[in-house]
Amino acid sequence: MQVTTTNAPTKGHRQKGELTIDPPTVTATGPRTIVELMQFARAGSFDLSELDGDDERTFTLDLPPQGVEFNTRSVSVTAVIIREERSVPFKAVRVEVVGAPKATTRPETVAVKVSGFPDDVAAVEASQIVPRVELPADIDYTKPGSMMAKVILDIPNVTADVEPKEVLVKW
């Protein structure tokens, strides 16, 4: 079976793997001299532009040579289009404590992985990567204390994963 592709997926996407064709093979019957010369059955061209995710289409086979018949007239073809991603790691990024200037964290730094469309990730500047913890407003900072707090990091247009996800805050 031969199904070709035309056009590239939209920006930020790519084709995952090869096209899936069902049935994957077609039986040709007819004069042996003609059938033995046939290399494949053709079924048109799959346009990948404007696709997002899995897309299944039915294609009619091109007509076989005169005197030859195929055991099916059409095939189902599936293309899988996935989002193209880029990831950039940032190690040892200091955690800031909001609302308690003398507070410290353990660990003091976290690892950050920024992921998303390649152009969006490339646009992220190091100054945008400020992991923080926000403590409840009712804490009395005049007395020593500590608590586990979730690390927060918001960067527009990308996903930011932080490890560890929680730190110990002491004041």
Contacts in CASP RR format, 6 or more apart in sequence:
PFRMAT RR
TARGET T0000
AUTHOR 0000-0000-0000
METHOD contacts of the structure
MODEL  1
MQVTTTNAPTKGHRQKGELTIDPPTVTATGPRTIVELMQFARAGSFDLSE
LDGDDERTFTLDLPPQGVEFNTRSVSVTAVIIREERSVPFKAVRVEVVGA
PKATTRPETVAVKVSGFPDDVAAVEASQIVPRVELPADIDYTKPGSMMAK
VILDIPNVTADVEPKEVLVKW
1 21 0 8 1.000
1 23 0 8 1.000
1 24 0 8 1.000
1 25 0 8 1.000
1 26 0 8 1.000
1 40 0 8 1.000
1 41 0 8 1.000
1 43 0 8 1.000
1 75 0 8 1.000
2 40 0 8 1.000
2 41 0 8 1.000
2 42 0 8 1.000
2 43 0 8 1.000
3 19 0 8 1.000
3 21 0 8 1.000
3 42 0 8 1.000
3 43 0 8 1.000
3 44 0 8 1.000
3 45 0 8 1.000
3 46 0 8 1.000
3 59 0 8 1.000
3 75 0 8 1.000
3 77 0 8 1.000
4 44 0 8 1.000
4 45 0 8 1.000
4 46 0 8 1.000
5 15 0 8 1.000
5 19 0 8 1.000
5 45 0 8 1.000
5 46 0 8 1.000
5 47 0 8 1.000
5 48 0 8 1.000
5 79 0 8 1.000
6 45 0 8 1.000
6 46 0 8 1.000
6 47 0 8 1.000
6 48 0 8 1.000
6 49 0 8 1.000
7 47 0 8 1.000
7 48 0 8 1.000
7 49 0 8 1.000
8 48 0 8 1.000
8 49 0 8 1.000
9 15 0 8 1.000
9 48 0 8 1.000
9 49 0 8 1.000
9 51 0 8 1.000
9 81 0 8 1.000
10 49 0 8 1.000
10 50 0 8 1.000
10 51 0 8 1.000
10 52 0 8 1.000
12 83 0 8 1.000
12 84 0 8 1.000
12 117 0 8 1.000
12 118 0 8 1.000
13 51 0 8 1.000
13 52 0 8 1.000
13 81 0 8 1.000
13 82 0 8 1.000
13 83 0 8 1.000
13 84 0 8 1.000
14 81 0 8 1.000
14 82 0 8 1.000
14 84 0 8 1.000
15 48 0 8 1.000
15 79 0 8 1.000
15 80 0 8 1.000
15 81 0 8 1.000
15 82 0 8 1.000
16 80 0 8 1.000
16 81 0 8 1.000
16 82 0 8 1.000
17 80 0 8 1.000
19 46 0 8 1.000
19 77 0 8 1.000
19 78 0 8 1.000
19 79 0 8 1.000
20 77 0 8 1.000
20 78 0 8 1.000
20 80 0 8 1.000
21 43 0 8 1.000
21 75 0 8 1.000
21 76 0 8 1.000
21 77 0 8 1.000
22 75 0 8 1.000
22 76 0 8 1.000
22 77 0 8 1.000
22 78 0 8 1.000
23 72 0 8 1.000
23 75 0 8 1.000
26 41 0 8 1.000
26 61 0 8 1.000
26 70 0 8 1.000
26 71 0 8 1.000
26 72 0 8 1.000
26 75 0 8 1.000
27 70 0 8 1.000
27 71 0 8 1.000
28 35 0 8 1.000
28 38 0 8 1.000
28 41 0 8 1.000
28 64 0 8 1.000
28 68 0 8 1.000
28 69 0 8 1.000
28 70 0 8 1.000
28 71 0 8 1.000
29 35 0 8 1.000
29 68 0 8 1.000
29 69 0 8 1.000
29 71 0 8 1.000
30 67 0 8 1.000
30 68 0 8 1.000
30 69 0 8 1.000
31 67 0 8 1.000
31 68 0 8 1.000
34 65 0 8 1.000
34 67 0 8 1.000
34 68 0 8 1.000
35 68 0 8 1.000
38 64 0 8 1.000
38 65 0 8 1.000
38 68 0 8 1.000
41 61 0 8 1.000
41 62 0 8 1.000
41 64 0 8 1.000
41 70 0 8 1.000
42 61 0 8 1.000
42 62 0 8 1.000
43 59 0 8 1.000
43 60 0 8 1.000
43 61 0 8 1.000
43 62 0 8 1.000
43 74 0 8 1.000
43 75 0 8 1.000
43 77 0 8 1.000
44 59 0 8 1.000
44 62 0 8 1.000
46 57 0 8 1.000
46 59 0 8 1.000
46 77 0 8 1.000
46 79 0 8 1.000
48 79 0 8 1.000
48 81 0 8 1.000
51 79 0 8 1.000
51 81 0 8 1.000
52 81 0 8 1.000
53 80 0 8 1.000
53 81 0 8 1.000
53 82 0 8 1.000
54 78 0 8 1.000
54 79 0 8 1.000
54 80 0 8 1.000
54 81 0 8 1.000
55 78 0 8 1.000
55 79 0 8 1.000
55 81 0 8 1.000
56 76 0 8 1.000
56 77 0 8 1.000
56 78 0 8 1.000
57 76 0 8 1.000
57 77 0 8 1.000
57 78 0 8 1.000
58 74 0 8 1.000
58 75 0 8 1.000
58 76 0 8 1.000
58 77 0 8 1.000
59 74 0 8 1.000
59 75 0 8 1.000
59 77 0 8 1.000
60 73 0 8 1.000
60 74 0 8 1.000
61 70 0 8 1.000
61 72 0 8 1.000
61 73 0 8 1.000
61 74 0 8 1.000
61 75 0 8 1.000
64 70 0 8 1.000
83 116 0 8 1.000
83 117 0 8 1.000
84 117 0 8 1.000
84 118 0 8 1.000
85 115 0 8 1.000
85 116 0 8 1.000
85 117 0 8 1.000
85 118 0 8 1.000
86 115 0 8 1.000
86 116 0 8 1.000
86 117 0 8 1.000
86 118 0 8 1.000
86 121 0 8 1.000
86 122 0 8 1.000
87 113 0 8 1.000
87 114 0 8 1.000
87 115 0 8 1.000
87 116 0 8 1.000
87 121 0 8 1.000
88 113 0 8 1.000
88 114 0 8 1.000
88 115 0 8 1.000
88 121 0 8 1.000
88 124 0 8 1.000
89 111 0 8 1.000
89 112 0 8 1.000
89 113 0 8 1.000
89 114 0 8 1.000
90 111 0 8 1.000
90 112 0 8 1.000
90 113 0 8 1.000
90 114 0 8 1.000
90 126 0 8 1.000
90 129 0 8 1.000
91 109 0 8 1.000
91 111 0 8 1.000
92 109 0 8 1.000
92 111 0 8 1.000
93 109 0 8 1.000
93 110 0 8 1.000
93 111 0 8 1.000
93 112 0 8 1.000
93 129 0 8 1.000
93 130 0 8 1.000
93 131 0 8 1.000
94 108 0 8 1.000
94 109 0 8 1.000
94 131 0 8 1.000
95 105 0 8 1.000
95 107 0 8 1.000
95 108 0 8 1.000
95 109 0 8 1.000
95 110 0 8 1.000
95 131 0 8 1.000
95 132 0 8 1.000
95 133 0 8 1.000
95 151 0 8 1.000
95 167 0 8 1.000
96 130 0 8 1.000
96 131 0 8 1.000
96 132 0 8 1.000
96 133 0 8 1.000
97 103 0 8 1.000
97 104 0 8 1.000
97 105 0 8 1.000
97 132 0 8 1.000
97 133 0 8 1.000
97 135 0 8 1.000
97 169 0 8 1.000
98 132 0 8 1.000
98 133 0 8 1.000
98 134 0 8 1.000
98 135 0 8 1.000
99 134 0 8 1.000
99 135 0 8 1.000
100 135 0 8 1.000
100 139 0 8 1.000
100 141 0 8 1.000
100 169 0 8 1.000
100 171 0 8 1.000
102 141 0 8 1.000
102 171 0 8 1.000
103 135 0 8 1.000
103 141 0 8 1.000
103 169 0 8 1.000
103 170 0 8 1.000
103 171 0 8 1.000
104 169 0 8 1.000
104 170 0 8 1.000
104 171 0 8 1.000
105 133 0 8 1.000
105 149 0 8 1.000
105 167 0 8 1.000
105 168 0 8 1.000
105 169 0 8 1.000
105 170 0 8 1.000
106 167 0 8 1.000
106 168 0 8 1.000
106 170 0 8 1.000
107 164 0 8 1.000
107 167 0 8 1.000
110 131 0 8 1.000
110 151 0 8 1.000
110 162 0 8 1.000
110 163 0 8 1.000
110 164 0 8 1.000
110 167 0 8 1.000
111 162 0 8 1.000
111 163 0 8 1.000
112 129 0 8 1.000
112 131 0 8 1.000
112 153 0 8 1.000
112 160 0 8 1.000
112 161 0 8 1.000
112 162 0 8 1.000
113 160 0 8 1.000
113 161 0 8 1.000
113 163 0 8 1.000
114 121 0 8 1.000
114 124 0 8 1.000
114 129 0 8 1.000
114 155 0 8 1.000
114 158 0 8 1.000
114 159 0 8 1.000
114 160 0 8 1.000
115 121 0 8 1.000
115 158 0 8 1.000
115 159 0 8 1.000
115 160 0 8 1.000
115 161 0 8 1.000
116 157 0 8 1.000
116 158 0 8 1.000
116 159 0 8 1.000
117 157 0 8 1.000
117 158 0 8 1.000
120 157 0 8 1.000
120 158 0 8 1.000
121 158 0 8 1.000
123 157 0 8 1.000
124 155 0 8 1.000
124 158 0 8 1.000
128 155 0 8 1.000
129 153 0 8 1.000
129 155 0 8 1.000
129 160 0 8 1.000
130 153 0 8 1.000
131 151 0 8 1.000
131 152 0 8 1.000
131 153 0 8 1.000
131 162 0 8 1.000
132 151 0 8 1.000
132 152 0 8 1.000
132 153 0 8 1.000
133 149 0 8 1.000
133 150 0 8 1.000
133 151 0 8 1.000
133 152 0 8 1.000
133 167 0 8 1.000
133 169 0 8 1.000
134 149 0 8 1.000
134 152 0 8 1.000
135 147 0 8 1.000
135 149 0 8 1.000
135 169 0 8 1.000
139 147 0 8 1.000
139 171 0 8 1.000
141 171 0 8 1.000
144 170 0 8 1.000
144 171 0 8 1.000
145 170 0 8 1.000
145 171 0 8 1.000
146 168 0 8 1.000
146 169 0 8 1.000
146 170 0 8 1.000
146 171 0 8 1.000
147 168 0 8 1.000
147 169 0 8 1.000
148 166 0 8 1.000
148 167 0 8 1.000
148 168 0 8 1.000
148 169 0 8 1.000
149 166 0 8 1.000
149 167 0 8 1.000
149 168 0 8 1.000
149 169 0 8 1.000
150 165 0 8 1.000
150 166 0 8 1.000
151 162 0 8 1.000
151 164 0 8 1.000
151 165 0 8 1.000
151 166 0 8 1.000
151 167 0 8 1.000
153 160 0 8 1.000
153 162 0 8 1.000
154 160 0 8 1.000
END
